[in-house]
Amino acid sequence: MNPCASIVFSLFLVLLVTATTSQLVAVGEGGDDRNGVNMKKCLDNERLALLLFKAPLHDPFDTLSTWRSDQHDCCKWSGVECSNQTGHVTKLELNNFFSQDGLRGEISHSLLNLTYLNHLDLSFNAFNGTIPTFIGSLTRLRYLSLSYNSFHGAIPRSIGYLTQLRHLSFSSNSLYGTIPSQFGNLTNLQELHLVNVGRCRVEKVEWLSHLSHLEDLRMDGISLAKANNWVGVISSLPKLLRLSLGRYGIPKYLGNLCSLETLSFYNNSAAVKFPDFLNNLSGCTSLSLQWLDASHSQFIGSLSDEIQKFSSLEYLGLSDNQLNGSISEKLWELPRLRTLYLSSNNLTVPSPDHLSNISYFQYLDLSSCKVGPRFPKWIQTLKNLTHLDLSNTGISDTIPLEFWDSWPSQLEYLNLSSNNISRKVPDLSSNFAKYSEIDLSSNNFYGPIPNVPSTLFLLNLSRNKFSGGISFVCQIVDGFLSFLDLSHNSLIGQLPDCLWRFKGLQVLNLGHNNLFGRIPPSVGSLIQLQVLYLFKNNFSGELPLSLKNCTGLISLNLGANKFSGNVPVWIGENLLWLYVLILRSNNFFGTIPLQLCQLGNLQIVDLSMNNLHGTIPSCLSNLTSMVHQGGVLQDVYFQTSINRIVYASGIYVDHAMIQWQGGEHEFLSTLKLVKSIDLSSNNLTGQIPYQITNLSDLIALNFSMNALSGEIPQHIGEMKKLLTVDLSRNNLSGRIPSSMSQMSLLNDLDLSFNNLSGRIPTSTQLQSFQPSRYNGNARLCGPPLTKSCPLDEESKVPPLIGKGEGDGEDTNDELWGWFYTGVGIGFATGFWIACGALLLNRRGRRAFFQFYDSFKDWVYVKVVVFVSSLQKARHT
């Protein structure tokens, strides 16, 4: 045979034997199909284990919808990966990053049957209970993440058996106790994430020294107060690249971590001079460090020349500290610096016009620093900018027109808010990148709103002087707009019927303008909408039925318009997440629908200044968030185009105009603490339902200017958190309940112009209000009113007759002395005469005590009858 042919034939035999052997192994472990040819990808016992794992879980987003008993190949199920050679399940990745409220329940023991599992990721879900001890039996695991769940209890020591682990994360849970020293057995570990794990602590840190392969250590929120020499132990980790240690104080020296690239210190409460901190990092650390984040701490002092030692620095984050003085020019000379966050400090930013090597900056955040009053023209030299924040920097100037053309189709984020910038805004349609964010709010921009990019993600032009219509919004065509705020301007016209384009819109604020007309039916297309704020415009007509499709709404503020019709029943039937409902100052009529009582999350209800009639529903006591302390829903979060979370509650959810203590007040960050009901200025009749007193967490109650009758509920004093109560201008009668004297927090009360009667209960609070708060109640008496109560007159003791102004004190004392002496002698004489007769005369003694018993019973009956008649007289 030809030698070449022999070699080829030999290789063919080797390949044939290898393939046959692999197939036989697979068949032996996993079985085969009906034809006996193709290997079965999923083993039966492992498929059953996965179904048992799924069975007890609550799955609101159908994450496990493909996990079905009739789908035999579990290797094709979502989140499941198997070995191509054996068919064993090797990877289970069920993280729910985007919603963070996915799978809920406990981890099933059935996972023990996945004996070849090496990757388990259950992060960003709502798993609860304790971390199961049996996880320590999954000894093939190389990756384990249970972060961002609701686990509680101690971390099991059995984790120490997972000696093959490379990645371990328990971040963002509610754990407690000591970090097990058995973690020292995880000698192959490269990444350890224990960020905000609850109330965990480290008492002995020596176990860390065994983790010689550790590259990424994050322990923000772990107390190291009892751990000695923790700085020395961490400094001994030879491969450490990333270190994050929030809330432990600032280490005295970390300059010998020669591999360290990322260092983060968050939320440190100790006041430390920033130049000293930089000196503590000097050494080989200063040469290797690329990322330094020391935000949200208490650093003081200046951003000084020491920063020049960190020549490899690419990211510097010092936001929310107490730095002051001028920024060192050495900062701008760092050759690799791309990202600079200095917001919320007292730093002065001098113009680095003479520097030519700063054009490489990409992210620049100087918000709340001192940049103005002139607009910083040197910003235009930063040709690589994609993110610029100059908000609240004291700029009082116009913007050069060439500024807007400096970054064509490049800027992703521009924030110039909270300054005093004036000028018309030119066409912006070609100046920004896709999915960009523009915030020009709280300035003096004027004129019509210009054309904007069609792919905008966020647009905030509120609190300016813009005029004209808002038809420009129909140019935003790609459906990525999530946040639109045009409030507090002088806009006019109708709301265009193109809202169907914005199915991702979460916040829509058009309040405080001059818009008019009906809300178009296309509002029902805003299925992601959480906040709708149209306060103080001229919108009219009935609310469109399509609005009931916006089932995610948590804040609905349509006050101060001209809406009419009945208060829709579907608000209570469909908008079950509502936290704020404000329909005040409109033309709504009819009765208050009972369906509103189904909105257990409601904390603010304002239906005032309408034409509502009928009675106050007693079922308002079902508004459970007004009974229990704390709120259910208060914040709005949404994912932005540059993969960071924007927190909008301080502007939108926590933002409303509310009638408060006789005037209109705007609540911002404190709105989440407000729990109020305002039904004033309507035509409501009947009694105030006594069930309203069950709302023990309510702080504001206003039923004024209606036609309510009957008495004030007797147990109103049990609403001890009430700060303001207005029941004025009704037809209430009877006495002010004595329980109101227990309302120690009450600082505003108006009961004027009713038919109340009797004495005002005595308390520190009720007598502190002006008499005008009780006026218009003819039969009301007692302080702070000048009108005395009848019993007060009768209880006054008349002066003694014959007592002159010149009578001496000695004569008076002598007369009273003789009087008391005579009374004493008379009492003693009478007492012993009576007692002597009773002791000596048995028949007389018996008659006396019989008389005494009869007299006592007679007195008791007379007293009971008198008290009963007195109580009746008070009620009538």
Disulfide bonds with the S-S distance in Angstrom:
Cys42-Cys74 1.95
Cys75-Cys82 2.04
Cys258-Cys284 2.07
Cys474-Cys498 2.11
Cys597-Cys619 2.00
Cys781-Cys789 2.01
